[in-house]
């Protein structure tokens, strides 16, 4: 990682006018859940006080000109556990942010062991529109197994959900399909969680499967979702999976064997009487924060001894992190588009092609584009790169395989060489089509 100065950071932001979502990080947790990829720092009263009274206010002041600009389109408070802040601490933080009360889009994550009606009143006072009710599951044994704190009273959690709804906040939930080795017990627990949320008129239910690299549980979760929708017709589905169809009220489909994109891991249910645009406009910004979408800017503020770096991304041009120590931050550049010059990548591709197959015949043409790729979005370094996307054309159209029939003898011979070298070429140039 390349260290950069605070002056360089501010200069970066002068060169963009794209809409910018702001992520403000709350690094502290009372306990570290074993399934959490980005574990917060264990709560310490002295460090907590220094972070919220000194470090974070300095960082907000540092970015003051950017936060005052009209390109800011929303705030996301995550962590860690933002709901560790008291009502007064919430007010003190919000009052530091320029134009904060008038900003229309504001979202905060809240742990159900920490939130209170007084906190919800403050969020309503400052015109928040979404509260993420961090449930995961209501099952005490499952929570203990994964070292997540257990709410003292589920009825109080439900009461708070209803209260948040009553004062005009959208309530978004996040459930986990937790694999305990008994699929029947696990899916039954998930449906009970969904039922409790549905009965309390939660605005949205999202379901995530974990330890699920091969899509093993997707269809189980899809079945639970289907059963829920049959019993709660006031809900419908908003699908965000990376498949052929996305959007509101998409019919449920099951994952076919061999499909590589997740289905139910990204399915979200929402009440039909809720404006889905208000809820799901945040999805693109949240995906960007996890390294999946480079069409928008994200300004990340706040960092302290966490397994989660606070990322800032400026279009598809730059990404840097803030590493905080409660006194002054250090900034490191993770990705710079200038390091991936397209002309140099194209030249390297042609050199590889010539070495493996020789010069392509005139009847074979190539076209190129590029895309930012993240090798592992859950790795703290994220391993960001820019891939060259390559199309080739042999008969007047673009094809995604070699060995096409062609009358030209040279083209046929070249295609045979290309077929032989294909495993090597696609390994180095995964973006070839």
Secondary structure as GFF3:
##gff-version 3
##sequence-region A 1 433
A	DSSP	beta_strand	2	4	.	.	.	ID=ss1
A	DSSP	alpha_helix	6	14	.	.	.	ID=ss2
A	DSSP	beta_strand	20	26	.	.	.	ID=ss3
A	DSSP	beta_strand	28	29	.	.	.	ID=ss4
A	DSSP	beta_strand	41	42	.	.	.	ID=ss5
A	DSSP	alpha_helix	45	50	.	.	.	ID=ss6
A	DSSP	pi_helix	51	55	.	.	.	ID=ss7
A	DSSP	alpha_helix	56	62	.	.	.	ID=ss8
A	DSSP	alpha_helix	64	67	.	.	.	ID=ss9
A	DSSP	beta_strand	72	79	.	.	.	ID=ss10
A	DSSP	three_ten_helix	82	84	.	.	.	ID=ss11
A	DSSP	alpha_helix	87	96	.	.	.	ID=ss12
A	DSSP	beta_strand	106	111	.	.	.	ID=ss13
A	DSSP	alpha_helix	117	125	.	.	.	ID=ss14
A	DSSP	beta_strand	130	136	.	.	.	ID=ss15
A	DSSP	alpha_helix	140	145	.	.	.	ID=ss16
A	DSSP	alpha_helix	154	166	.	.	.	ID=ss17
A	DSSP	beta_strand	170	177	.	.	.	ID=ss18
A	DSSP	alpha_helix	183	199	.	.	.	ID=ss19
A	DSSP	beta_strand	204	209	.	.	.	ID=ss20
A	DSSP	alpha_helix	218	231	.	.	.	ID=ss21
A	DSSP	beta_strand	235	239	.	.	.	ID=ss22
A	DSSP	beta_strand	247	248	.	.	.	ID=ss23
A	DSSP	three_ten_helix	264	266	.	.	.	ID=ss24
A	DSSP	beta_strand	267	271	.	.	.	ID=ss25
A	DSSP	alpha_helix	276	280	.	.	.	ID=ss26
A	DSSP	alpha_helix	283	289	.	.	.	ID=ss27
A	DSSP	beta_strand	297	301	.	.	.	ID=ss28
A	DSSP	beta_strand	310	314	.	.	.	ID=ss29
A	DSSP	beta_strand	318	323	.	.	.	ID=ss30
A	DSSP	beta_strand	330	336	.	.	.	ID=ss31
A	DSSP	three_ten_helix	337	339	.	.	.	ID=ss32
A	DSSP	alpha_helix	342	357	.	.	.	ID=ss33
A	DSSP	beta_strand	365	374	.	.	.	ID=ss34
A	DSSP	beta_strand	384	393	.	.	.	ID=ss35
A	DSSP	beta_strand	398	399	.	.	.	ID=ss36
A	DSSP	alpha_helix	409	428	.	.	.	ID=ss37
###
